């Protein structure tokens, strides 16, 4: 039974009604009771329990249909394009009112570059101008295939190279051939086609060259500059980019889920070693390492609840609105063991909770005038990012199953003006390796001090930090940093001494769960919780302004109290959401909504869901899929989609009264594992997306799957014969061990026979009794931890099937070759 503390946690909704929330110290679960409904306490609920009390003021509810949204694609510097007020002078095809990656200054710089080339042939000059002006395309990031090293020219469409599937055939003509034929004999000074792109020695500055000076043929030239490198990228055709209008894969009829755990978690992250393991984090501050069962195996998550990977509860201030809000594992975690936790602390109880207050004179805010919020003083609660280590004494971090809870380094600390809307998710960029921190506007209805639009404040922002280069104390003080991190040099305000250099994007209210598309990492999605009307999904770009609090979604927002002033709509170039929903679309009885940002599905289990962005609402009454059509165009539409529970779910799902949907409770987050399977983290458990046919949803492209079965090398014995054989063999082994009294015999039989061949309950009984008798528990504790803890060997080894001597030997060799196992085996036998 859960030991519930009777701490009175304040959970206020929009109307200021106080509710009681008893919370378990161990599990982080608590409940409030309102109008007969038992509601779990959670940070999401505390941030968005609104409109639940009868008699609250009615809001004007507008029913509307939004057309397919248009997301601004990326420029080569990772910024979003801007809408031009005037037509560019040099690259004149980019007219007033259209979006472009060039402003007047960039256009003038391209004109200067072109003039310096002094092209000898007029036809070639026209072609070369088109190539140079591709920098101004709103799709320039794709055209130049932005990566570790930026190309000097875009990919040129080439029929002999790799074809792109996203551009229309009419647009993707053989432009590389055209460039070659037109310019091969023309002299070009400081040509952008110089051989350095091939790794050759560059020509002298101001030298004039022809294409034929460096390439012998069209094939040679186009092998370097032609074609898109894959089916997702664009190439320059000499015309405006247009897209293939081929219909996408069949739309999913529904999302099928299986319940693989009963616990409630706020965070999930795949193990960076690429294995089938994940980390799960509770709001209270515990992180577990769990093994994920194979799809179709019928297994549940495997981990020991009593033995977390790390327990940070002594450092984390936990209540309905605060706790462990995020965790991130360094890209090189498998070798360096570094991981990071984002949590909240209380300065009245924690001596190390000493960050500067986000409400300060630099942003026109006086904390003494704020008053209390839910009984808390301004900046009593703070956002913290701390670094920890799992390396310990092991040389192979992948083998480590626990970490040291002692803080290695305090990365970031900042005091919060209010007690809500503080975000807290952290994740590493898949291509740049920097740490991203998602920060809400700090609370208060309508962001009264306009923190989200203030570039001197880190509230309402996405930050980008370098945690691999630790600054000196002098650098921290000179740059007014908030902790032990460096600022990436390409952050949008890194060189502006008057603005906060950590900012990557701004204008967000409470970003709740962001993710990078694993196939297209330049696509960075964030769900952002709205105020009164609209929940939104944004496509994040460098320096992007997403409108809050000038806008709430597509609507102009008027704050009820604005001591921090207002932002003129004309003064910002707000990027609209790519997807979203109105509060009137969901939870009509409650009058509330709160978005849970998700992931682009890249798994192989449900082909009809592939490439679609999945997101949901806190109240688990609705899920949506967002589709980009045509692919790579930036045009999105979203569709509400039903979801069901698999008839083969390892743990039966609960049903919702009066609803065809399963009862998930409240959805807190989504997760993605190393197989690209998607998970729903809800108050009633962990759910995994599985084959749609298991919920009787049809997908024409779903492949028939044979469930995992016994090994084909030796068919399993069945019935009484198998059980009697196991019992007899176990008895012989136990007698031999007791008579011989050798630890060697214990470990050898444990490694070879017991895990691979015997019935699990018999095997464990033999192992526990004999090993403890012989070595006082040393070897038995190791074997229990390594071979049996959380049943890490996989369910197929423990289905009562005799795998045969070949599999037994294979099992022994596979374990013995592992360095750590070999060392510990020798310790046991010696």
Beta strands, then each sheet from edge to edge (+ up, - down):
strand 1: 11-12
strand 2: 18-19
strand 3: 22-23
strand 4: 30-34
strand 5: 37-40
strand 6: 69-70
strand 7: 82-83
strand 8: 99-100
strand 9: 188-189
strand 10: 208-209
strand 11: 255-261
strand 12: 267-270
strand 13: 277-281
strand 14: 286-291
strand 15: 310-311
strand 16: 324-329
strand 17: 338-346
strand 18: 356-357
strand 19: 381-389
strand 20: 404-415
strand 21: 426-428
strand 22: 435-438
strand 23: 461-465
strand 24: 503-506
strand 25: 511-516
strand 26: 524-528
strand 27: 534-539
strand 28: 551-552
strand 29: 555-556
strand 30: 579-582
strand 31: 595-600
strand 32: 613-617
strand 33: 623-628
strand 34: 635-641
strand 35: 643-645
strand 36: 654-655
strand 37: 662-663
strand 38: 667-672
strand 39: 678-682
strand 40: 685-690
sheet 1: 1+ 2-
sheet 2: 3+ 4- 5+
sheet 3: 6+ 34- 33+ 32- 31+
sheet 4: 7+ 8-
sheet 5: 9+ 10-
sheet 6: 35+ 11+ 40- 39+ 38-
sheet 7: 12+ 13- 14+ 15-
sheet 8: 16+ 17- 19+ 20- 18-
sheet 9: 21+ 22- 23+ 24-
sheet 10: 25+ 26- 27+ 30-
sheet 11: 28+ 29-
sheet 12: 36+ 37-
end
